[in-house]
Amino acid sequence: MLLRAAVGTAAPQARIPALGAAELVGAALDAFAADPQLLTAQRDRIRLLLIDDAQQLDPQAAGWFERWRQAPISP
């Protein structure tokens, strides 16, 4: 979204590349590591997270969930 605002929606640079599931999880982990307040804010916003077939999570996705689970919740 910031890129689109910077270059305009018609510019070729505004295209967002397709990401796979592993890339999305990795990007979320990187964002949470860079900004711990982002994780806390998202944890406050989403109070309940259900995961279907958790036994099939890969190590990276399991790490994301563990980080999410341990994040503080504002009172």
GIDACOR-V170325 format. One record per pair of residues at least 12 apart in sequence whose ideal C-beta (glycine too) atoms are under 7 Angstrom apart, sorted by the first residue. I is the first residue (numbers start at 0). J is the second residue. D is the distance in Angstrom with one decimal. If there is no record, write none. Layout:
# GIDACOR-V170325
((I/J/D) (I/J/D))
This chain:
# GIDACOR-V170325
((21/59/6.2) (24/59/5.3) (24/60/5.3) (24/63/5.1) (25/59/6.5) (27/63/6.0) (28/62/6.8) (28/63/5.6) (28/66/6.9) (31/66/6.1) (38/70/4.8) (39/70/5.9) (39/71/5.8) (39/73/6.8) (42/67/6.7) (42/70/4.2) (42/72/5.7) (43/72/6.3) (43/73/5.0) (48/67/6.7) (50/64/6.5))
